[in-house]
Amino acid sequence: MNAGLLTPATERFLKGAAGVLVLVALWQASVPLVGLEPYFYPSPADVWHAFVELMEKGILPVYLVDSLYRYLLGVGLGIVLGIAAGLLIGLSATASRILTPLINFLFAIVEVAWIPIFVIWFGYGFKTILIALVYVVLFPLLYNTLLGVRTVPQVYVNAARSLGATRLQLIKDVILPAALPNIITGLRVGAGFAFRGLIFAEIIAAKTGIGYLIFEGASTQQTARTIVGMIVMGLLWLFLDRCYLKPIERVTIERWGQVTTAEDRE
Amino acid sequence: MTRLAPRLHDLALGTLPFVLILVAWFLLPHLLDYPSYMLPSLGTVIDRAIGSIEDGSLLENTLASLQRLAIGFIIGNGVAIPLGIAIALNRHVADTLRPVLTFLQSIAGIAWVPLAIIWFGIGQGAVVFVIANTIFFAGIYNTVVGVESIPNTLYRAVRSHGGKGIQIFTELILPGALVQIILGLRTSMAYGWRALVAGEMIAGTNGLGYMSIEAVQWYQTETVILGMILIGILWLILDRLLFVPLEQRTIVRWGLIQR
């Protein structure tokens, strides 16, 4: 290709687009070769028709909005509760020592394991999904906020105090910014788990949403619908990740210094 | 003594909330009136634990889950790491495949369960497929990123010192990408564990996830709680025994990992 005329980013984009196209083409070409029933191995064309049908009937937009609403509400509540609890506990050395093992243990009981008991307590539906999402986000954030607050160097705290900072100023201007890289790490972990958690909770406990679409499509042998659901789920996650999570991380790095990711360690 | 005492003190403090929860759980039925299926008494859960240990079903389900996780982990990473390195070594191949891999990683896991049921039927095949799929995509993505993050200057340095073929691989690529690969192992395990429990709930015929969801239908809440406690303990054991030591070693050998 005339690489000289293209910027490296454009070239990468074109190559990536070619990769996607080749994959779809191979998939389409493999359908007659494999020769299986469409419900077992639908073609990209089947998936496209299912997508158009779901759009025309207005099912997909409604499901998408439902899923997004559940996700944003659950993640939002989880973030607020997680950071608040992390700060409250982290500010007291004794409280953190008492509660850390319990937090570790609750973090280890993954949200999917809570779903059966949530179903018993709250029934199938919105409440179970929402509580499961809050749970998934709460613990990584709590855990990382606590870690961040506990590792703020004492000299910073002393310096701010000796300059006459009030307790509120200390939290706002010293502890929170110092803990922020950890909080962002917690947010990324929690947001990622929560997205899978949402899909699973919708499979078990919902009658709408992308997770429901994925499950219902398969159980009614409309496998093309399942694949539409999976593709929408992937695109939705990439959208959330690229448009919200990555920029938040970048802003934090610029504003408050480094968030350590694996790529930085050279 | 000076080293041991604070740790014992911490241990005593850390046990406190667990003791309080157990006491509250024990007292609650005496204080409040609620149907016992909502929250069975501590004694019922302990009886259930003893019963399922005695009839062997607890051990059987635990082993079934762990075996699936191990198979999925070995298949997933066994294919993902070599393939990831091969892809990352050629910049054109890596550029072409990156969006596809990013996309597949973002849907890996639980979302494949319904499709896996169609392809493999309910049971072992579907659950193992979902775990292997989760672990494969997390593993391959991190391997590619790890190899790509090795600076070009290091390649030149190794070559100009006469490093060739296999030496570049063992002395530069493997250690250079290892931190990221291990990060991938750990991440993939966390997602794989969730996929295991979720997969067993939807498509399983045994295992801890199946045990929990099956119990919901009969309102055997004590079995659900037993399953949750076991899932928590098993994850802590896996994480602390497998990955914490692995990371510690990597830190010592190849420089720092920060979480």
Interface residues (C-beta under 8 A of the other chain):
Chain A: E11 R12 K15 G16 A17 A18 G19 V20 V22 L23 Y39 F40 T94 R97 I98 L99 T100 P101 L102 N104 F105 L106 A108 I109 V110 E111 V112 A113 W114 I115 P116 I117 V119 I120 W121 T185 F193 R196 G197 I199 F200 I203 I204 G211 I214 F215 G217 A218 S219 Q221 T223 T226 I227 G229 M230 I231 M233 G234 L235 W237 L238 D241 T260 A262 E263 R265 E266
Chain B: D10 L13 G14 T15 L16 P17 F18 I21 Y37 M38 H92 D95 T96 L97 R98 P99 V100 T102 F103 L104 S106 I107 G109 I110 A111 W112 V113 P114 L115 I117 I118 W119 N142 V145 G146 S149 P151 V179 Q180 L183 A190 Y191 W193 R194 A195 V197 A198 M201 I202 G209 S212 I213 A215 V216 Y219 T221 V224 I225 G227 M228 I229 I231 G232 I233 W235 L236 D239 G255 L256 I257 Q258 R259
